[in-house]
Amino acid sequence: MRERRSFSNDFKKQIVESIVSGSATQAELAREHRISPVMINRWKKEYRKGRFFENVSSHDMAKLELRIRELERLVGRLTLENEMLKKIRDLDTKEKKDSSSIVTSRDWERSQGGAR
C-alpha cells in the first residue's frame, strides 16, 4: 500500500495562488504534482478561509484587506477609463474615415450629378 504524502502549507499556498492568478490550471497542477483535483479544491477552500495565513496577525490581515479593496476600486476606475478611451478612439477614427475619403475625377463627376 502506498504511503500517504503530506504537503507543507507553503506548497499548498503556492499551488492555490498559481491557480488563482491564472498562471496554471487546476488540472495541469494536479497532473504535474500527481495530486487529486479534489485535494486541490480542499486547499482552495482553506486558502479562502485564511488557513495558510495563520502566522499573520489580525492587524496585518486588516491592512491587507484594506489594500485589496483600494486596488479593486482602482481596477474598476481604470477599466471604466479604458472603455471610455476606446469609445472616443472609435468615434475619432470613424470621423477621420468619413472626412478623409479620396475623391477621384469619376467620384467628383458623380457627386456633381454628371454621372455617365
N, C-alpha and C positions, 0 to 999 in steps of 0.2 A: 504494500500500500504506500502511496506517495505521502511524503512528509508535508505538512501544512506550511505554507510560506507566510511570513509576516512582513509587512512593509512599514517603513518609517513614516511619520506624519509629514516630513519634508517631501518624501517621494509622492505620497498621496496628493499633497498640495500642488506639487509640480504637475502631476497628471491632470488634475482638475483645472488648473489655471491654463494649461495648454488647450484644453477643450473649450473653456470659456472664452479665451482670447481668439479662438478660431485658427490657431496655428496647426492644429491637428484635429481629426475627428475621433470620436469615442471608439469607433470600430478599428481605426488604424492603431490607436494606442493599445487597445485590447489585444489585437493580434501581435503587435510588436513585443509587448511585455508578457504575453500569454496570461492575461488576466480576464476574468469573466466580465462582460459588459454590465452584468447585474451588480458586481462588486464596485465597478466604477460609478454606477448610479448611486450606490450607497455612499460612496465618498463624496459625490457631488452634494447630496443632501446634508452630510456632515459639514461640508465646507460652507454651505449657506447658513447653517446654524452657528458657524464660528468655531467649530471644534478645533480646527488647525491653528487657531489664534489664541490658544489658552494662556500663553505667556504674555500676551498683550494686555495692558491694564485697561480698565473701562474708560479712563480718561483719554488714553491714546485711541481707543476704538471710537469714541465720540468725535475726536478730532478727524479721524479718517472718514467717518460717515459724513461729517460736515463738508469735508473737502470733496467727497464724491458728489454730494448734492450741488456744490458750486460748479464742478466740472460738467455735470449733467445739464445745468442751466446754460452754461457756456456753449455746449454742443448744440442745444436747441436753438440758441440765438444765432450761432454760426450757420446752422442748417437753414434757418429762415432767410438769413442774409444771402446765402449761396443761391437759394431758389429765386430770390428777387433779382439778383445779378444775372442769372441765366435768362429770366424773362426779359430783362432790359436788353441783354445781348441779342436775343432772338428778335425783338422788335426793331432794334437798330439795324441788324443785318437785313431784315425784310425791307426796311425803308431804303437802305442803300441799294438793294437789288432793284427796287422799283424806280429809283431815281437815276441809276447808272446804266440803263439799258442802252445798247448801241443802236444808233439809228443809221440804217443804210439808205441808199437812194430809193430802193424799192419800198422800204418801210415809210420813207418820207412821202413818196407819191401816194401811198395808200392812206396815210393819215390826212393828206390834203384833199382826198376824195378823187384823185386821179388814177385809181386802180385800173389796170387793164384787164 
